[in-house]
Amino acid sequence: MTLLRRIAHLDMDAFYASVELLRYPQLKGLPVVIGGGRRREDDLLGRMRVLQPEREWTAADLADIPIDVFPRLNSYVGRGVITTATYAARAFGVGSAMGVMKAAKLCPDAILLPVDFAQYRHYSQTFKNIVREIAPVVEDRGVDEIYIDFTDVPGGQRDGGKALARLIQKTITDNTGLTCSIGVAPNKLLAKMASELNKPNGISILYPEDVQNKIWPLACRKINGIGPKAEAKLQTHGIHSIADLASKDVAWLQQQFGKSYGVWLHEASHGHDDRPVVTESEPVSMSRETTFEKDLHVVNDRAALGEIFTRLCQQVAADLQRKGYVGKTIGIKIRFDNFQSVTRDQTMDHYTANPTDIRKIGGLCLKRVDMKRRLRLLGVRVGALVKADSHEALAPDAAKSVLLLREPSPPTEPHHEQADLF
């Protein structure tokens, strides 16, 4: 008997914020945002030691910190961005990647907590290990989401996969205190959409026959791979829902959006996706860095730094092109002569493997660093990678990048305008 293909998408609920609520359970149900800076272990404990010096405050006492001691959004000054927010904060319109200052206008009394990436990575690895013990075919898609192939796993066919999804959900919560939402469907495309239908802590099951009544009424943007620019272009043609998109002829879509992306739009709108669950890890970023033989001064050694930075950008671009990837987050790393390290990054609205793009955005990142000390290390990183032939990269927003991959740009020689970034 041929088994029905059942693919699950598991998405942890407000992951960073939920991990913080394990540390500060007194904040449950309140609007909380994560961002603005990195966590220092003793920030709040130090404040409590001043307010209540008679008590020896330790890490075991975090749950006892009064709510009115926590910093609020309305007291924040800076250019930080929000990593995530609790559902109570999202109700005010606060969301990921929003500037903290903007969020403060929407929800000034929300509690602001700094990020703690080490803790998030710990819980990320924990929940993924739990899933692999139950269903071993897992594709890692980031710190808080995975795809799982339920097809041949015991319980993976029962009620369309609901029994296995419920077991995974319960096991994660029992072992970590965290919740997740799971969508189970015939393929990855539909599974990801299903996981968004019943959040938080929900399970949604889709069959091929559900596409017309459960998927077609949704906005086109709900399809992973349709970005804001593609959505805006679709709307200029009167295409607002997935049903509208599904009604269009594939030849017309190719004419409007290009041959490859047009075919993908047609297939996606009908719920078709034959991508496998890939268990081997894909790179999330590529980087190049160099440590100088002697510390360099940002003014006196400007020309040398400019040449080094340009060469690093060219090397990263060549690595991407050779391995068939494009990325949209460009970052830099600097280590000063006192061994202090600083990183900055910026996300573009398109994917690229072009050394000129990387050099330009990397230069903007450099301008955000206070260069008062000599430099002993400089690095360049390109993150948020996807395959150059993936539907994300083939979207209209990324067309320029794909063309650059097919015809790689020649190395860019350093010149004064580039050197002026230092």
N, C-alpha and C positions, 0 to 999 in steps of 0.2 A: 504494500500500500504506500502510495506517495504521500509524504507529509506536507501539510500546508506550510509554506514559508512564513515564519513568525520572527520578526525583528523588533527589538525593543530599544527605545531611547530613554535613558534615565537622566534626569536633570535634578540636581540637588536644589532645594528650595532656599532662595536668598542665601547662598552658601556662606559667604564671608560673614554676613550679619548673623546667621544662625550659629556659626562657630563662636562669635563674640557673646551671644546670649548664653552659651554654655558657661562662659567665664563670668558673665554678669547676669544671672537669672532674674535679678530684680528689674531688668529692663524689658522683660517679655510683655508684649502688647503695646509697647510705646514706639513712637516714631524714632528710629535710630538710623543714622547713615554712617558708612565706613569710608574714610578718605581723608585727604588734606595733609597726610604725612604718615611716616612710619612710627610704629609703637616703640616707646621706651618703657621697659618693664616697670619702672618705679614711678611713673607719672602720677597716677591717682593715689597710689600708696603714700607717696611723698606728701601729697596734699593732706591726706588723712593724718599723717604723723604730725603735721602742723596743727590741724584742727583739733585732734584728740591725742595730745602727747602722752597722756596717761596710759594709753594702750599701745602694745607692741604690734603694730600692723605688719602682717606678712602676706605672701601670696595666697595663703589659705583663707584670708579674710576678704577676698575680692567681692564675694556675694553680700557682704555686710556694708559695703560703701553706700551711703545714702544717695538717692537719685538726684537730689539737688546739688551734689558735688560734681556731677559729670558736666563737662563742657557742652555748650549749646551752639547751634549753627550761627545764631545771631552775634556771637562773640568772635567769629572767625574772620581773620583778615589775611588774604593771600590769593594765589592763583591755582590752588589745588582743585582736583576733580574728585567726584564721588565714584567709588569702586562698586558699591552696591548699597541697597537700603532695605530695611524691613518692609513688610507689606503695609504696616501702619503708616510709614513715611511715604510709600508709593501712592497712597490714597490722596496725598496732597500734590501729586504730579512730580515728585522727586524721583529721579532715575539714574541709572548707571551712566557714566561719562559726562554727567552734567557738572558744570562748575559749582564749587561749594558756595560761592557768593550768590549765584543765581538760586541755588537750592534754599539758601537762607531767607530769600524773599518769599519763597513758597511756604516754607515751614520753619520759621525762625526759632521755635522752641524745640525742634528736633535735637536729639543728643548726637554729638559728633564723636566718633571713636577713630583712632588711627589704625592703619592696616598692620597686620601681623602675618606676613607671608609664610614664615616658618610654621606657624600653627595651622594655616590653611593647607599647606602642602602635607602636613602630617595627617590631617583628617581626610584629605583627598586620597592619599595612598591607602588609608585604612578602609574607606568605603569601597574602593576598587578591589582590594584584596578580598573583602567579604563577598563581593559579587562573583569574583573568579572561583571562589570555593564552591559556589552553587551552580554557576553557568560559566564555563571556562573560555568561551569564544567571545572576547571583549575587545572592542576598539576604543582606545583612549582618545577623547576629543577635547581634552582640556582639563583644568583643575576640578570642574564641577559637573562634567557630563561625559557619558559613554554610550556606545551602542552595544547591544548584546544580542547574539543569535540564540533565540529560544528553540529553534526548529527541532533539534534532536535532544533537547534536555528534558528529563522527566518532569512532567507537569507543564511543559512549554506549549502543549497543544490544548490542554484542558481549559474550557471557556475562552478559547482564543489566546491563551497565555495569561489570563487574569490570575490563575492560581499561583503560577510561578512569580508573577510580578508582586503579588501580595506577600509571598514568602520573602522575597528580596527586600521589599519595603520594611517589613517587620524586623528582619534580621539587622538591617542597617540601623534602624531606630533603637533597637534593644542594645546594640553594641556601641553606638556613638551618641545617642540622644538627638540625632539629626533626622530630618524628614526629606523625602524626595518625591518627585512626580514621575510616573512612568507611562509611556505610550507604547502600545504593541500593535504592529501593523504588518502588512505583507512586505514592506521594504523600508529603507532608512528615511527616505523623504517623508512618507506618511507617518512613520513612527515619531519623528521629531515634531511634526505638526500635532500629533495626538498628545504628546507629553505636555503641550501648552493648553490643552482643552479643559483640564480639570486641576488647576493649581490653586493652593499648595496641597501636598500630600495626597494627590489623586492618582487614579489609574484610568486610562482610556484605552479602549479596544476598538480597532478599525479592521474591517474586512474590505475586500475589493468593491463589494456592492455598496459600501458606505460612502464612497467618494462623492456621488452626486448629491446626497442629502446632508452630509456633514462637512464636506470640504469645499464644494463649489460655492456655498454662500459666503465663505470667508474672503477677506480682502486679499488681493494678489501679494501684498507684502508678507503675508503669513508663510509664503513659500520661501524656504531657506535658499537664497541665491538670487532673489529679486530685491535689489537695493533701492534706496530712495530715488536715484536718477532713473532707473528702469521703471519704477512705479509711476513717477511723474510722466514719463513718456507714454506709458500705457494709458494713463488717464487722459492724455491729450487726444487719444483715439477712442475715448468713451469706454475704456476697459477698466472697471473698478473691482469687480469680484473675480474669483477664480472661474466661475461659470462663464463670465464674459470672455475670459481668456481662452477657455476650452472651446468656445464656439468659433474661434478664429481658425481659418485654414492655415496649415503649416507653411504653405508657400508664401502667404501674406506675411506671416510672422518672420520668415527668413528675409523677406524684402525689407521689412522695417527694422529688424534687430540683428541681421547677419545670419549667415548660414548655420553655424553651429549653435549659437544661442537661440535662434528661432526654433530649431528642432527641439532643443532642450525645454523651452517654454511650453511647447505643445505637449511633450511627453509629461512634464511635471504637472501641468494643469489637469491631465487625465489620471494622475496618480501613479505613473509608471516610473520605475527606478530599479535598475538591476545591479547596482553597486554592491559588492560583497562587504561583509564585516571584516575589516583588515586588522589582524592581531599584532602585526609587527609595528613598532613605533615609528611614526613619521616625525621628522625634525620640526620643532616649533619655531626655531630661529637659526640663523647662521651669522657668525661674527668673525671679525679679524681684529687683533690688537697687537701692539708692540710696546715693549719696555725700552726706553732710551738708554744708551750707554752712559749719558750724563743728563742730569735734569735740565730741561729746556725752559727758557723764559718766553712768555707769550708775546713780548714786544721785541726783545733783542733777537729771538730765534723765530720770528714770525714766518719768514720764507721757508725755513726748514720744516716747521710744523705744518704749513700749508701743503707742502709736497708730500709729507708723510700721510696727512689726512686724506688727500686725494688718492694716494696709492692704496690705502686701506679700503676706501670706497670702491675702487676699481677691482680689488681682489675679492671683496664680498660679492659684487655684481657678477664677476666671473664664476664664482662658486655657485651662485644661484642658477646662472644660465647653464652651466655644465650639468647640474643635477636636476634641472627642469622645474625649478620653483620660482614663484614670485611672492612678494610680501608687501604689506602696507604699513607696518609700524617701523619707523627708523629710529634708532637710538645710538647714543654715544656713551662712552665710559672714560672717565678721567681719574688718574691717581696722582695726587700731589706729592711734593717732596716730603711731607709729613706723614705719608702713607694713607691719608684720608682719601676715600674713593667717592666719586659722584657719578650718578647716571641721570640722563635725561632722554625722553623719547617723545615722538609725535606720530600720530596715526593719520595717514592720508585717506582720501576718498577713493583711491584706486590702488591696484596692485602694480608692483614694478620690479624689474631686475635691471634697471637702467642706472649706470654709475652716476650720471648727471643728476637724476632725481635723488639718489641716495646722498650725494654730495650736498645738494641744495638743502634738503630737509635736515641732514646732519649738522650743517652749518647753523641753521636756526636753533637747533638744540644747544649747540655750543654757546650761542649768545645768551642762553639762560643760566650760564654758570658764572659765578664770581671768580675771575681768574687773578687772584691776588698772589698766588704762590706759584713756584716753578712746577713744571709737570714732569713726572717720571714714567707715565704710561698713558697711551691713548688708544681707544678702541671704537669700532663701529659695529653695529648690530642691525640686522633686518629680521623682524619678527612677524607674527600672524601669517605664517607661510601657508600657501596652498599650491597644489600642482598647477603648472602653467596651462595645462589643458583641461582643468576642472571647470565646472559651470560658474563658480565664483569668479575665476579669472577671465572667463569668456564673456561675462556680463558687459554691457556697453560701457560701464564705468571703468572697466579694466582693459578695454580694447587697445589702448595705446601701449600698455605694458606687454600684451601678447605679441604685438607687432615687433616690439623691441627685442623680444626673445627670439623671434624667427630671424631677425636681422640684427645681431648684436651691435651696439654702438662701439665705435673705436674708442680706445682709452682717451680720457680727457686730460690734456696737458695742464699742469697748474699755471695759473695766471694771477694777476694782482687782485682781481675781484674776489677770487676764491680765498686767497691769502688774507684778505681783509676780514674774513670771518674770525680770525684770531686777534 
